[in-house]
Amino acid sequence: MYKANITQAKNAFSQLLDRVRHGQTIIIMDRQCPVARLTPIVNGNASQASVGRVQRLERAGWLIPSRHDTLPKSILAHKPPSTENTASAVQALLDNRANER
């Protein structure tokens, strides 16, 4: 078990999350008093957490579920358009911006 004070937690939060991802528990301390615990998800299954989030977004109206279980075969039947070897996405963006003004 690793202990970190609030300043360490604030400044190195992503590093603490990496430790949690690898199974370690982190105790956040405030003046030598424990105030929070970061622990890995019990099953290690992030998909359960994402399912709950998807359901919350659907209820809030931010996400509309697809009516199809899979992609239509017509989408997969066509090859994606190819670009010229000299094509530049940055140049296309700059040209588009110049034409809008």
C-alpha positions in Angstrom: 0.0 0.0 0.0 1.4 3.4 -1.1 0.7 6.6 0.8 0.7 10.0 -0.8 -0.1 13.4 0.6 -2.5 15.8 -1.1 0.3 17.7 -2.9 1.8 14.6 -4.3 -1.6 13.3 -5.4 -2.4 16.6 -7.1 1.0 16.9 -8.9 1.4 13.3 -9.9 -2.2 12.0 -10.2 -1.6 10.2 -13.5 1.4 8.3 -12.0 -0.8 7.3 -9.0 -3.4 6.0 -11.4 -0.8 3.9 -13.2 0.0 2.3 -9.8 -3.7 1.6 -9.3 -4.0 0.1 -12.8 -1.2 -2.3 -11.8 -3.2 -3.4 -8.7 -1.8 -1.2 -6.0 -3.9 0.7 -3.5 -3.1 4.3 -2.8 -4.0 6.1 0.5 -4.3 9.9 0.2 -3.2 11.6 3.4 -4.0 15.1 4.7 -1.6 16.0 7.6 -0.8 12.4 8.4 -4.6 11.5 8.5 -6.0 9.3 5.7 -8.8 10.9 3.8 -9.2 8.8 0.6 -8.3 5.5 -0.9 -7.7 4.8 -4.6 -8.2 1.1 -5.4 -8.4 -0.8 -8.6 -11.9 -1.8 -9.9 -12.8 -5.1 -8.2 -13.1 -7.3 -11.3 -10.5 -5.4 -13.3 -13.2 -5.1 -15.9 -13.4 -1.6 -17.2 -16.2 -2.5 -19.6 -18.7 -2.7 -16.8 -17.9 0.8 -15.8 -18.2 2.0 -19.4 -21.6 0.2 -19.8 -22.9 2.2 -16.8 -21.6 5.4 -18.3 -23.3 4.6 -21.6 -26.6 4.0 -19.9 -26.3 7.4 -18.0 -25.6 9.2 -21.3 -28.6 7.5 -22.9 -30.9 8.6 -20.0 -29.6 12.1 -20.2 -30.3 12.3 -23.9 -26.6 12.8 -24.9 -26.4 9.4 -26.6 -28.8 7.7 -29.0 -28.2 4.0 -29.3 -27.8 2.4 -32.7 -30.7 0.5 -34.2 -28.3 -2.0 -35.8 -26.3 -4.6 -33.9 -23.5 -4.5 -36.5 -22.4 -2.3 -39.4 -24.4 -2.7 -42.5 -22.6 -4.8 -45.1 -23.0 -2.1 -47.7 -20.6 0.1 -45.8 -17.9 -2.6 -45.7 -18.4 -3.5 -49.3 -16.8 -0.3 -50.6 -13.1 0.5 -50.3 -12.4 3.8 -48.6 -11.4 6.7 -50.9 -7.7 7.0 -51.6 -5.7 10.2 -51.5 -3.0 11.4 -53.8 0.5 10.9 -52.6 0.9 14.7 -52.6 -2.3 15.3 -50.6 -1.9 17.3 -47.4 -4.6 17.4 -44.8 -3.1 20.6 -43.3 -3.0 22.3 -46.7 -6.6 21.3 -47.3 -7.6 22.8 -44.0 -5.7 26.0 -44.7 -7.3 26.2 -48.2 -10.8 25.7 -46.7 -10.2 28.4 -44.1 -9.0 30.8 -46.8 -12.0 30.2 -49.0 -14.5 30.8 -46.1 -13.2 34.3 -45.5 
